Amino acid sequence: MVIVPVSHKLIFVIMLTIMLPISATAQSKRNVTLGSVLLVAGQPNLTWESPSGDFAFGFRQVSPGGYLLAIMFLKTSQKTIAWSANGDNVAGIGSKVQLSDDGSKLVLSDSNGQHIWAASLNGSGVAYGAMLDNGNFMLARNDSTVLWQSFDEPTDTLLPGQVLNQGGTLFSSLSETNHSRGRFKLIMQTDGNLVLYPVNYPPTDSPTAYWASNTYNAGGFRVNFTQTGYIYVAYENGTTLHYLFSKAVSDIRFYQRLTLDRDGLLRHYVFPKSANSTDGAWSVHGLLPSDICLRIGGREGGGVCGYNSVCTLGFDHRPICNCPEGYSLVDPADKMSGCNPDFRRQGCGRNSTEGIELVELDSTEWPDSDYEHYNSVSEDWCHDSCLNDCKCDAAFFREGECWKNSSPLRHGRVDYGRGGKTLMKISGKE
C-alpha cells in the first residue's frame, strides 16, 4: 500500500474551506411550509423569523389600520424595515399573506380576498419559503433552486450580500411612515453608470441627475455590497470599478444597510449588535452626495424641499428645509412639502403695487425659475423692475446682473460661496 504524503498547503486549503462562511443559498433556514398563513387580526402580528432572530418577514403596522408586508431587522430600534411588498397599497385588518398549498403562489390579499401583491415566480414547484439570516426571503424548490427572492426586488434598501444589477432601481419612501415610492431613485443603468435622479411629477423622459458614479461605458455591471462594508460598482467578473464607500465594517459587530432616504441622500448605516432594541441607534457610516442642496437642478420638480422652499445644508449634510418670509408649509407635518404664500399674489391691474414690498434674502436663490435676465444693472433697477412686473415673484441680484423669477420657485437654496441676494416679493395681510 502506497501512502501519499499530504502537504501542509493541502491541509491549509481543506481547513480554510471548512472555515469559509456559508453562502446565502446555503444558510441555515427555518422553512415556511406550504399552506402557511400570516393574518392581520388587530393584535401583535406573527412573523416568519430567520434562525438567528435577526430578521423577520411579516406584517408591520405603519398607520392606524394600515399594515405593510415587510422584512424587518428584529433587534434594532423601531424594527427598521429593509424591504416591503405593498408600500403603495397598505393592507387593512383581516388581510393575510399565504404560501399556497400547491406552491404556485405567495399572495397578499385583503379581507375580501382581493389580491394586493403577489410574488412573481421564476418557474413552478415551490416546496418551501425561508427567511434567511442575511435578510433575504426566498421561495425555493426541494433542490434549493430559488424561484423568487426579495433580494431581486429591492425597495429603498440594500443589505450586505445583496447586489443591484443593471436595470436595478432603489426608490426612496415618501415619508417615514408612508412607504409609497418617493421623490428620488438610484438606478444601475445599462450603460454601466450608477445614477441618482429626482423623480419628477409628471415624469419626464430626461430628468437631471444629481449624482453619478461616472462609470459610463466603462464596464460597470452591478453594485456589490460586501459583508465587510465595502460598496462599489463592479465589473462583470466582480472586481472593483468604483467605490461608493470603502471604509471597512465588522459584520460580527454591526448590522448594516444602504438606504436611499426620503431626502434624496444615499446613506450607509451601521447599528451595533451589542445594543438592544431600545438603547441602540443607527449611525451614518457614509453618504452621497455631500451637497444635495446645490446638486439638484433643472426646470422640472421642486427639488429636495419642494416648491417655494429654501434648502440649507446641516452640519451632517442633511438638507434643512425652510419657508421664506410670508410663506408657510403646504403640509405642516412635512418640512419637505414645499411652501405656499400666506398672501394673495400681486395682480396685474392699475395700482397693483400697493401693499407690495420686497424683502432681502442674502446668499439665497432659486436658480431654475428665471424668465428674464439683465446685465449691467443696479440693485435698485432690479428691485423696481420686479416690483412693477406682476409676473415677478422674486429677483436675484449679483454683481450687476438681475434674474427675475416667477412661481413656482424651484430648487431654492442658500449658497454662501455664490453670494448675491434674492429680493422676495411679499404683501401685507389680507
Sine and cosine of phi, psi and omega as CSV:
sin_phi,cos_phi,sin_psi,cos_psi,sin_omega,cos_omega
0.00,0.00,0.77,-0.63,-0.03,-1.00
-0.99,-0.13,0.81,-0.58,0.03,-1.00
-0.99,-0.16,0.88,-0.47,0.00,-1.00
-1.00,0.03,0.85,-0.53,-0.01,-1.00
-0.91,0.42,0.63,-0.78,0.03,-1.00
-0.99,-0.13,0.83,-0.56,-0.05,-1.00
-0.96,0.26,0.40,-0.92,0.07,-1.00
-0.88,0.48,-0.57,0.82,-0.01,-1.00
-0.90,0.44,-0.66,0.76,0.00,-1.00
-0.91,0.41,-0.67,0.75,0.04,-1.00
-0.86,0.51,-0.67,0.74,0.00,-1.00
-0.89,0.46,-0.67,0.74,0.01,-1.00
-0.90,0.44,-0.67,0.74,0.01,-1.00
-0.89,0.46,-0.71,0.70,0.00,-1.00
-0.90,0.43,-0.65,0.76,0.00,-1.00
-0.89,0.45,-0.64,0.77,0.01,-1.00
-0.89,0.46,-0.66,0.75,0.01,-1.00
-0.90,0.44,-0.58,0.81,-0.09,-1.00
-0.99,0.10,-0.18,0.98,-0.04,-1.00
-0.89,0.46,0.58,-0.82,0.03,-1.00
-0.90,0.44,0.53,-0.85,0.00,-1.00
-0.94,0.35,0.68,-0.74,-0.01,-1.00
-0.94,0.34,0.24,-0.97,-0.04,-1.00
-0.87,0.50,-0.61,0.79,-0.05,-1.00
-0.98,0.22,-0.27,0.96,-0.01,-1.00
-0.93,-0.36,0.21,0.98,-0.01,-1.00
-0.90,0.43,0.44,-0.90,0.12,-0.99
-0.88,0.48,0.62,-0.78,-0.08,-1.00
-0.58,-0.82,0.45,-0.89,0.07,-1.00
-0.94,-0.35,0.97,-0.24,-0.19,-0.98
-0.92,0.39,0.60,-0.80,0.15,-0.99
-0.99,-0.14,0.90,-0.44,-0.12,-0.99
-0.98,0.17,0.36,-0.93,0.05,-1.00
-0.85,0.52,0.65,-0.76,-0.02,-1.00
1.00,0.02,-0.10,0.99,-0.02,-1.00
-0.91,0.41,0.58,-0.81,-0.08,-1.00
-0.70,-0.71,0.64,-0.77,0.24,-0.97
-0.90,-0.44,0.75,-0.66,-0.11,-0.99
-0.84,-0.54,0.73,-0.68,0.14,-0.99
-0.99,0.14,0.92,-0.39,-0.08,-1.00
-0.79,-0.62,0.35,0.94,0.02,-1.00
0.95,0.31,0.41,0.91,0.00,-1.00
-0.66,-0.75,0.13,-0.99,0.04,-1.00
-0.77,0.63,0.81,-0.58,-0.20,-0.98
-1.00,0.10,0.65,-0.76,0.11,-0.99
-0.96,0.29,0.48,-0.88,0.05,-1.00
-0.67,-0.74,0.27,-0.96,0.16,-0.99
-0.98,-0.19,0.93,-0.37,-0.12,-0.99
-1.00,-0.08,0.43,-0.90,0.14,-0.99
-0.96,0.26,0.34,-0.94,-0.04,-1.00
-0.82,0.57,-0.61,0.79,-0.02,-1.00
-0.98,0.20,-0.28,0.96,-0.10,-0.99
0.98,0.18,0.20,0.98,0.01,-1.00
-0.97,0.24,-0.55,0.84,-0.05,-1.00
-0.76,-0.65,0.37,-0.93,0.08,-1.00
-0.56,-0.83,0.54,-0.84,0.10,-1.00
-0.94,-0.33,0.84,-0.54,-0.01,-1.00
0.15,-0.99,-0.31,-0.95,-0.08,-1.00
-1.00,-0.04,0.63,-0.77,0.05,-1.00
-0.75,-0.66,0.83,-0.56,0.01,-1.00
-0.97,0.26,0.78,-0.62,-0.03,-1.00
-0.87,-0.49,-0.18,0.98,0.03,-1.00
-0.34,-0.94,0.28,-0.96,0.05,-1.00
-0.83,0.55,0.91,-0.41,-0.01,-1.00
0.98,0.21,0.08,1.00,-0.03,-1.00
-0.90,-0.44,0.76,-0.65,-0.08,-1.00
-0.78,-0.63,0.60,-0.80,0.01,-1.00
-0.94,-0.33,0.74,-0.67,0.18,-0.98
-0.99,0.13,0.88,-0.47,-0.22,-0.97
-0.54,-0.84,0.25,-0.97,0.24,-0.97
-0.95,-0.30,0.78,-0.62,-0.12,-0.99
-0.82,-0.57,0.54,-0.84,0.29,-0.96
-0.95,0.30,0.84,-0.54,-0.05,-1.00
-1.00,0.07,-0.37,0.93,-0.14,-0.99
-0.94,-0.35,0.38,0.93,0.06,-1.00
-0.90,-0.44,0.26,-0.97,0.02,-1.00
-0.87,0.50,0.70,-0.72,0.05,-1.00
0.89,0.45,0.22,0.98,0.04,-1.00
0.74,0.67,0.90,0.43,-0.12,-0.99
-0.80,0.60,0.70,-0.72,0.00,-1.00
-0.99,0.12,0.76,-0.65,0.01,-1.00
-0.96,-0.29,-0.31,0.95,-0.02,-1.00
-0.32,-0.95,0.53,-0.85,0.07,-1.00
-0.59,-0.81,0.46,-0.89,-0.07,-1.00
-0.99,-0.14,-0.55,0.83,-0.23,-0.97
-0.74,-0.67,0.72,0.69,-0.02,-1.00
-0.87,0.50,-0.53,0.85,-0.02,-1.00
-1.00,0.06,-0.08,1.00,-0.07,-1.00
-0.44,-0.90,0.99,0.16,-0.08,-1.00
-0.90,0.43,0.46,-0.89,-0.02,-1.00
-1.00,-0.02,0.49,-0.87,0.01,-1.00
-0.96,-0.28,-0.03,-1.00,0.06,-1.00
-0.84,0.54,0.69,-0.73,-0.01,-1.00
1.00,-0.04,-0.14,0.99,0.05,-1.00
-0.95,0.30,0.37,-0.93,0.01,-1.00
-0.51,-0.86,0.40,-0.92,0.17,-0.99
-0.87,-0.49,0.72,-0.69,-0.09,-1.00
-0.65,-0.76,0.70,-0.72,0.20,-0.98
-1.00,-0.01,0.92,-0.38,-0.18,-0.98
-0.86,0.51,0.40,-0.92,-0.03,-1.00
-0.87,0.49,-0.54,0.84,-0.03,-1.00
-1.00,-0.07,0.05,1.00,0.04,-1.00
0.95,0.30,0.33,0.94,-0.05,-1.00
-1.00,0.02,-0.27,0.96,-0.06,-1.00
-0.29,-0.96,0.44,-0.90,0.21,-0.98
-0.87,-0.49,0.91,-0.41,-0.19,-0.98
-0.77,-0.64,0.69,-0.73,0.19,-0.98
-0.98,-0.20,0.82,-0.57,-0.03,-1.00
-0.73,-0.68,0.40,-0.92,0.00,-1.00
-1.00,0.07,-0.08,-1.00,-0.09,-1.00
-0.91,0.41,-0.30,0.95,0.04,-1.00
-0.99,-0.11,0.04,1.00,0.02,-1.00
1.00,0.05,0.05,1.00,0.03,-1.00
-0.97,0.24,0.70,-0.71,-0.04,-1.00
-0.95,0.31,0.76,-0.65,0.10,-1.00
-0.99,-0.15,-0.61,0.79,-0.03,-1.00
-0.36,-0.93,0.49,-0.87,0.10,-1.00
-0.56,-0.83,0.60,-0.80,0.06,-1.00
-0.94,0.35,0.68,-0.73,0.02,-1.00
-1.00,0.01,0.99,-0.12,-0.10,-0.99
-0.96,0.27,0.62,-0.78,0.06,-1.00
-0.99,-0.15,0.89,0.45,-0.06,-1.00
0.83,-0.55,-0.08,-1.00,-0.05,-1.00
-0.84,-0.54,0.15,-0.99,0.09,-1.00
1.00,-0.05,0.53,0.85,0.06,-1.00
-0.87,0.49,0.77,-0.64,0.01,-1.00
-0.97,-0.26,-0.42,0.91,-0.03,-1.00
-0.23,-0.97,0.29,-0.96,0.19,-0.98
-0.92,-0.40,0.29,-0.96,0.01,-1.00
-0.41,-0.91,0.71,-0.70,0.16,-0.99
-0.99,-0.11,0.94,-0.35,-0.08,-1.00
-1.00,0.06,0.29,-0.96,-0.03,-1.00
-0.96,0.28,-0.15,0.99,0.06,-1.00
-1.00,-0.07,0.05,1.00,0.02,-1.00
1.00,-0.07,0.12,0.99,0.00,-1.00
-0.99,-0.14,0.77,-0.63,0.15,-0.99
-0.98,-0.22,0.76,-0.65,-0.09,-1.00
-0.72,-0.70,0.38,-0.92,0.15,-0.99
-0.88,-0.47,0.74,-0.67,-0.14,-0.99
-0.60,-0.80,0.34,-0.94,0.14,-0.99
-0.98,0.18,0.08,-1.00,0.03,-1.00
-0.89,0.45,-0.47,0.88,0.01,-1.00
-1.00,0.06,0.20,0.98,0.04,-1.00
0.97,0.25,0.14,0.99,0.12,-0.99
-0.90,0.43,0.83,-0.56,-0.05,-1.00
-0.99,0.13,0.82,-0.57,0.01,-1.00
-0.98,-0.20,-0.33,0.94,0.11,-0.99
-0.29,-0.96,0.58,-0.82,0.09,-1.00
-0.47,-0.88,0.56,-0.83,-0.02,-1.00
-0.90,0.43,-0.48,0.88,0.01,-1.00
-0.86,0.50,-0.39,0.92,0.00,-1.00
-1.00,0.09,-0.18,0.98,-0.06,-1.00
-0.74,-0.67,0.89,0.46,-0.04,-1.00
-0.91,0.42,0.42,-0.91,0.06,-1.00
-0.97,-0.24,-0.99,0.11,0.04,-1.00
-0.90,-0.44,0.06,1.00,-0.18,-0.98
-0.66,-0.75,0.61,-0.79,0.22,-0.98
-0.92,-0.38,0.53,-0.85,0.03,-1.00
-0.89,-0.45,0.36,-0.93,0.04,-1.00
-0.82,0.58,0.70,-0.71,-0.06,-1.00
1.00,-0.06,-0.22,0.98,0.00,-1.00
-1.00,-0.04,0.51,-0.86,0.03,-1.00
-0.84,-0.54,0.39,-0.92,0.13,-0.99
-0.88,-0.47,0.97,-0.25,-0.06,-1.00
-0.99,0.17,0.16,-0.99,0.05,-1.00
-0.82,0.58,0.75,-0.67,-0.07,-1.00
1.00,0.00,-0.24,0.97,0.00,-1.00
-0.95,0.31,0.58,-0.81,-0.11,-0.99
-0.66,-0.75,0.64,-0.77,0.24,-0.97
-0.95,-0.31,0.68,-0.73,0.11,-0.99
-0.91,-0.42,0.71,-0.71,0.10,-0.99
-0.92,0.40,0.39,-0.92,0.13,-0.99
-0.99,0.17,0.34,-0.94,-0.03,-1.00
-0.96,0.28,-0.58,0.82,0.04,-1.00
-0.38,-0.92,-0.05,-1.00,-0.01,-1.00
-0.91,0.42,-0.50,0.86,-0.05,-1.00
-0.94,-0.35,-0.25,0.97,0.02,-1.00
-0.95,-0.30,0.95,-0.33,-0.09,-1.00
-1.00,-0.10,0.35,0.94,0.20,-0.98
-0.89,0.45,0.33,-0.94,0.03,-1.00
-0.87,0.48,0.75,-0.67,-0.08,-1.00
-0.99,-0.13,-0.56,-0.83,-0.23,-0.97
-0.98,-0.21,0.13,0.99,-0.04,-1.00
-0.61,-0.80,0.47,-0.88,0.04,-1.00
-0.59,-0.81,0.49,-0.87,0.11,-0.99
-0.90,-0.44,0.81,-0.59,-0.03,-1.00
-0.75,-0.66,0.72,-0.69,0.15,-0.99
-1.00,0.03,0.99,-0.15,-0.15,-0.99
-0.96,0.29,0.37,-0.93,0.00,-1.00
-0.94,0.35,-0.25,0.97,0.07,-1.00
-1.00,0.07,0.06,1.00,0.05,-1.00
1.00,-0.03,0.00,1.00,-0.01,-1.00
-0.99,-0.10,0.74,-0.68,0.10,-0.99
-1.00,-0.10,0.83,-0.56,-0.23,-0.97
-0.68,-0.73,0.62,-0.78,0.15,-0.99
-0.98,-0.21,0.77,-0.64,0.01,-1.00
-0.79,-0.62,0.52,-0.86,0.29,-0.96
-0.97,0.26,0.52,-0.85,0.08,-1.00
-0.98,-0.19,0.96,-0.29,-0.09,-1.00
-1.00,0.03,0.56,-0.83,0.07,-1.00
-0.84,-0.54,0.86,-0.51,-0.05,1.00
-0.94,0.35,0.39,-0.92,-0.06,-1.00
-0.88,0.48,0.50,-0.87,0.09,-1.00
-0.88,-0.48,0.38,-0.92,-0.03,-1.00
-0.96,0.26,-0.38,0.92,-0.08,-1.00
-0.70,-0.72,0.94,0.34,0.05,-1.00
-0.91,0.42,0.40,-0.92,-0.02,-1.00
-1.00,-0.01,0.86,-0.51,0.01,-1.00
-0.92,0.39,0.56,-0.83,0.08,-1.00
-0.92,-0.39,-0.03,1.00,0.18,-0.98
-0.30,-0.96,0.56,-0.83,0.07,-1.00
-0.51,-0.86,0.48,-0.88,0.02,-1.00
-0.97,0.22,-0.22,0.98,-0.03,-1.00
0.85,0.52,0.65,0.76,0.07,-1.00
-0.94,-0.35,0.48,0.88,0.02,-1.00
-0.86,0.50,0.83,-0.56,0.02,-1.00
0.82,0.57,0.48,0.88,0.01,-1.00
-0.94,-0.33,0.13,0.99,0.05,-1.00
0.98,-0.19,0.15,0.99,0.02,-1.00
-0.89,0.45,0.77,-0.64,-0.12,-0.99
-0.87,-0.50,-0.58,0.81,-0.03,-1.00
-0.34,-0.94,0.23,-0.97,0.18,-0.98
-0.98,-0.19,0.80,-0.61,0.08,-1.00
-0.96,-0.27,0.61,-0.79,0.05,-1.00
-0.79,-0.61,0.97,-0.25,-0.09,-1.00
-0.99,0.11,0.31,-0.95,0.03,-1.00
-0.89,0.46,-0.41,0.91,-0.03,-1.00
-1.00,-0.08,0.21,0.98,0.18,-0.98
1.00,-0.07,0.02,1.00,0.05,-1.00
-0.99,0.14,0.75,-0.66,0.00,-1.00
-0.80,-0.60,0.84,-0.54,-0.14,-0.99
-0.42,-0.91,0.40,-0.91,0.19,-0.98
-0.98,0.18,0.77,-0.63,-0.09,-1.00
-0.89,-0.45,0.45,-0.89,0.21,-0.98
-0.94,0.33,0.14,-0.99,-0.02,-1.00
-0.87,0.49,-0.53,0.85,0.00,-1.00
-0.99,0.14,0.03,1.00,0.09,-1.00
1.00,-0.09,-0.18,0.98,0.00,-1.00
-0.96,0.29,0.38,-0.93,-0.13,-0.99
-0.97,0.24,0.76,-0.65,0.13,-0.99
-0.97,-0.24,-0.71,0.70,-0.07,-1.00
-0.45,-0.89,0.83,-0.56,0.04,-1.00
-0.99,0.16,0.72,-0.69,0.23,-0.97
-1.00,0.04,-0.76,0.66,0.02,-1.00
-0.66,-0.75,0.77,-0.63,-0.13,-0.99
-0.78,-0.63,0.38,0.92,0.08,-1.00
-1.00,-0.09,0.82,-0.57,-0.08,-1.00
-0.92,0.39,0.54,-0.84,0.05,-1.00
-0.75,-0.66,0.68,-0.74,0.05,-1.00
-0.98,0.20,0.90,-0.43,0.01,-1.00
-0.95,0.30,-0.26,0.97,0.07,-1.00
-0.97,0.22,-0.55,0.84,-0.09,-1.00
-0.99,-0.13,-0.34,0.94,-0.13,-0.99
-0.71,-0.70,0.61,-0.79,0.33,-0.94
-0.99,0.17,0.45,-0.89,-0.01,-1.00
-0.67,-0.75,0.41,-0.91,0.18,-0.98
-0.38,-0.92,0.48,-0.88,0.12,-0.99
-0.91,-0.41,0.91,-0.41,-0.13,-0.99
-0.81,-0.59,0.72,-0.70,0.18,-0.98
-1.00,0.05,0.96,-0.27,-0.12,-0.99
-0.98,0.18,0.22,-0.97,-0.08,-1.00
-0.90,0.43,-0.32,0.95,0.02,-1.00
-1.00,0.00,0.12,0.99,0.07,-1.00
1.00,0.01,-0.06,1.00,0.01,-1.00
-1.00,0.02,0.68,-0.73,0.10,-1.00
-1.00,-0.06,0.90,-0.43,-0.11,-0.99
-0.86,-0.50,0.68,-0.73,0.15,-0.99
-0.99,-0.11,0.92,-0.39,-0.06,-1.00
-0.96,-0.27,0.51,-0.86,0.14,-0.99
-0.75,-0.66,0.48,-0.88,0.00,-1.00
-0.65,-0.76,0.82,-0.58,-0.05,-1.00
-0.92,0.39,0.79,-0.62,0.00,-1.00
-0.94,0.34,-0.30,0.95,0.01,-1.00
-0.97,0.24,-0.34,0.94,-0.02,-1.00
-0.99,0.17,0.50,-0.87,0.10,-1.00
-1.00,-0.03,0.03,-1.00,-0.16,-0.99
-0.94,0.35,-0.24,0.97,-0.01,-1.00
-0.98,-0.20,-0.48,0.88,-0.08,-1.00
-1.00,-0.08,-0.48,0.88,-0.10,-0.99
-0.98,0.17,0.22,-0.98,0.05,-1.00
-0.46,-0.89,0.52,-0.85,0.11,-0.99
-0.95,0.32,0.67,-0.74,0.11,-0.99
-0.85,-0.53,0.44,-0.90,-0.05,-1.00
-1.00,0.07,0.85,-0.53,0.01,-1.00
-1.00,-0.08,-0.35,0.94,0.03,-1.00
-0.08,-1.00,0.40,-0.92,0.00,-1.00
-0.46,-0.89,0.37,-0.93,0.04,-1.00
-0.57,-0.82,0.62,-0.78,-0.29,0.96
-0.99,0.17,0.20,-0.98,-0.05,-1.00
-1.00,0.05,-0.16,0.99,-0.08,-1.00
-0.70,-0.72,0.81,0.58,-0.17,-0.99
-0.89,0.46,-0.52,0.86,0.01,-1.00
-0.87,0.50,-0.54,0.84,-0.03,-1.00
-1.00,-0.05,-0.19,0.98,-0.12,-0.99
-1.00,0.04,-0.61,0.79,-0.12,-0.99
-0.99,0.13,0.78,-0.63,-0.02,-1.00
-0.44,-0.90,-0.19,-0.98,-0.02,-1.00
0.96,-0.28,0.17,-0.98,-0.08,-1.00
-1.00,0.03,0.04,1.00,-0.01,-1.00
-0.89,-0.46,0.55,-0.84,0.12,-0.99
0.98,0.18,0.26,-0.97,-0.06,-1.00
-0.98,-0.20,0.09,1.00,0.04,-1.00
0.97,0.23,-0.39,-0.92,-0.06,-1.00
-0.93,0.37,-0.68,0.73,-0.20,-0.98
-0.98,-0.20,-0.07,1.00,-0.03,-1.00
1.00,-0.05,0.15,-0.99,-0.05,-1.00
-0.90,0.43,0.58,-0.82,0.09,-1.00
0.91,0.41,0.17,0.99,-0.01,-1.00
-0.98,-0.21,0.18,-0.98,-0.01,-1.00
-0.83,-0.56,0.77,-0.63,-0.01,-1.00
-0.98,-0.20,0.78,-0.63,0.08,-1.00
-0.80,-0.61,0.70,-0.71,0.01,-1.00
-0.97,0.25,0.77,-0.64,0.11,-0.99
-0.99,0.15,0.07,-1.00,-0.05,-1.00
-0.91,0.42,-0.42,0.91,0.00,-1.00
-0.99,-0.15,0.32,0.95,-0.02,-1.00
0.94,0.34,0.13,0.99,0.04,-1.00
-0.98,0.20,0.72,-0.69,0.03,-1.00
-0.94,0.34,0.73,-0.68,0.07,-1.00
-0.95,-0.33,0.83,-0.56,-0.09,-1.00
-0.96,-0.27,0.74,-0.67,0.02,-1.00
-0.65,-0.76,0.47,-0.88,0.09,-1.00
-1.00,-0.01,0.61,-0.79,0.08,-1.00
-0.94,0.34,0.20,-0.98,0.02,-1.00
-0.83,0.56,0.72,-0.70,0.01,-1.00
1.00,0.04,0.06,1.00,0.01,-1.00
-0.82,-0.57,0.44,-0.90,0.04,-1.00
-0.71,-0.70,0.38,-0.93,-0.03,-1.00
-0.87,0.49,0.63,-0.78,0.11,-0.99
-0.89,0.46,-0.70,0.72,0.07,-1.00
-0.85,-0.53,0.95,-0.31,-0.05,-1.00
-0.84,0.54,-0.36,0.93,-0.01,-1.00
-1.00,0.02,-0.07,1.00,-0.07,-1.00
-0.74,-0.68,0.96,-0.29,-0.03,-1.00
-0.91,0.42,-0.30,0.95,-0.05,-1.00
-0.98,-0.18,0.25,0.97,-0.09,-1.00
-0.99,0.10,-0.12,0.99,-0.06,-1.00
1.00,-0.01,0.03,-1.00,-0.12,-0.99
-0.75,-0.66,0.56,-0.83,0.10,-0.99
-0.90,-0.44,0.54,-0.84,0.05,-1.00
-0.93,0.37,0.59,-0.81,0.05,-1.00
-1.00,0.07,0.10,1.00,-0.10,-0.99
-0.73,-0.68,0.28,-0.96,0.09,-1.00
-0.98,0.21,0.76,-0.65,-0.03,-1.00
-0.89,0.46,0.44,-0.90,-0.01,-1.00
-0.85,0.53,0.74,-0.67,0.09,-1.00
-0.99,0.13,0.07,-1.00,-0.05,-1.00
-0.93,-0.36,0.23,0.97,-0.01,-1.00
-1.00,0.02,-0.18,-0.98,0.02,-1.00
-0.90,0.44,0.59,-0.81,0.01,-1.00
0.87,0.49,0.48,0.87,-0.07,-1.00
-0.94,0.34,-0.22,0.97,-0.02,-1.00
-1.00,0.01,-0.04,1.00,0.00,-1.00
-0.91,0.42,0.76,-0.65,0.01,-1.00
0.98,0.20,0.03,1.00,-0.02,-1.00
-0.99,-0.10,0.67,-0.74,0.11,-0.99
-0.64,-0.77,0.34,-0.94,0.04,-1.00
-0.90,-0.44,0.83,-0.56,0.02,-1.00
-0.98,-0.20,0.51,-0.86,-0.05,-1.00
-1.00,-0.02,0.72,-0.70,0.10,-0.99
-0.83,-0.56,0.98,-0.21,-0.07,-1.00
-0.92,0.38,0.63,-0.78,0.08,-1.00
0.82,0.57,0.44,0.90,-0.02,-1.00
-0.87,-0.49,0.67,-0.74,0.02,-1.00
-0.44,-0.90,0.35,-0.94,0.18,-0.98
-0.88,-0.47,1.00,0.01,-0.25,-0.97
-0.96,0.28,-0.17,0.99,-0.08,-1.00
-0.89,-0.45,0.48,0.88,-0.04,-1.00
-0.82,-0.58,0.17,0.98,-0.08,-1.00
-0.99,0.15,0.55,-0.84,0.08,-1.00
-0.83,-0.56,-0.21,0.98,0.10,-1.00
-0.60,-0.80,0.57,-0.82,-0.02,-1.00
-0.69,-0.73,0.74,-0.67,-0.03,-1.00
-0.79,-0.61,0.60,-0.80,0.06,-1.00
-0.94,-0.33,0.38,-0.92,0.11,-0.99
0.82,0.57,0.77,0.64,0.05,-1.00
-0.82,-0.58,0.29,-0.96,0.03,-1.00
-1.00,-0.04,0.25,-0.97,0.06,-1.00
-0.90,0.44,-0.63,0.78,0.02,-1.00
-0.88,0.47,-0.65,0.76,0.03,-1.00
-0.89,0.45,-0.68,0.73,0.00,-1.00
-0.88,0.47,-0.69,0.72,0.02,-1.00
-0.85,0.53,-0.79,0.61,-0.08,-1.00
-0.93,0.36,-0.56,0.83,0.00,-1.00
-0.91,0.42,-0.65,0.76,0.03,-1.00
-0.95,0.32,-0.68,0.74,-0.03,-1.00
-0.84,0.54,-0.64,0.77,-0.09,-1.00
-1.00,-0.05,0.13,0.99,0.02,-1.00
-0.92,-0.39,0.94,-0.34,-0.09,-1.00
-0.93,0.37,-0.27,0.96,0.05,-1.00
-0.99,0.15,-0.37,0.93,-0.10,-1.00
-0.99,0.14,0.84,-0.54,0.07,-1.00
-0.97,-0.23,-0.32,0.95,0.03,-1.00
-0.27,-0.96,0.44,-0.90,0.07,-1.00
-0.74,-0.68,0.69,-0.73,0.05,-1.00
-0.97,-0.26,0.80,-0.61,-0.02,-1.00
-0.85,-0.52,0.74,-0.67,0.05,-1.00
-0.41,-0.91,0.85,-0.53,0.13,-0.99
0.74,0.67,0.79,0.62,0.09,-1.00
0.99,0.14,0.08,1.00,0.05,-1.00
-0.91,-0.40,0.55,-0.83,-0.05,-1.00
-0.73,-0.69,0.81,-0.59,0.08,-1.00
-0.90,-0.43,0.83,-0.56,0.05,-1.00
-0.99,-0.12,0.74,-0.68,-0.10,-0.99
-0.89,-0.46,0.54,-0.84,0.08,-1.00
-0.83,-0.56,0.41,-0.91,0.00,-1.00
-0.95,0.32,0.48,-0.87,-0.01,1.00
-0.97,0.22,0.63,-0.78,-0.02,-1.00
-0.99,0.14,0.82,-0.58,-0.14,-0.99
-0.96,-0.29,0.61,-0.79,0.20,-0.98
0.85,0.53,0.68,0.73,0.04,-1.00
-0.89,0.46,0.63,-0.78,-0.06,-1.00
-0.36,-0.93,0.38,-0.92,0.14,-0.99
-0.98,-0.18,0.83,-0.56,-0.03,-1.00
-0.71,-0.70,1.00,-0.06,-0.05,-1.00
-0.92,0.39,-0.41,0.91,0.02,-1.00
-0.95,0.31,-0.48,0.88,-0.03,-1.00
-1.00,0.06,-0.53,0.85,-0.01,-1.00
0.96,0.27,-0.38,-0.93,-0.04,-1.00
0.98,0.19,-0.08,-1.00,-0.01,-1.00
-0.45,-0.89,0.45,-0.89,0.13,-0.99
-0.97,-0.23,0.68,-0.73,0.12,-0.99
-0.98,-0.20,0.97,-0.24,-0.17,-0.98
-0.99,-0.11,0.81,-0.59,-0.05,-1.00
-0.99,0.10,0.81,-0.58,0.10,-0.99
-0.70,-0.72,0.19,-0.98,0.04,-1.00
-0.70,-0.72,0.20,-0.98,0.00,-1.00
-0.92,0.39,0.20,-0.98,0.00,-1.00
-0.92,0.40,0.52,-0.85,0.01,-1.00
-0.96,0.29,0.00,0.00,0.00,0.00
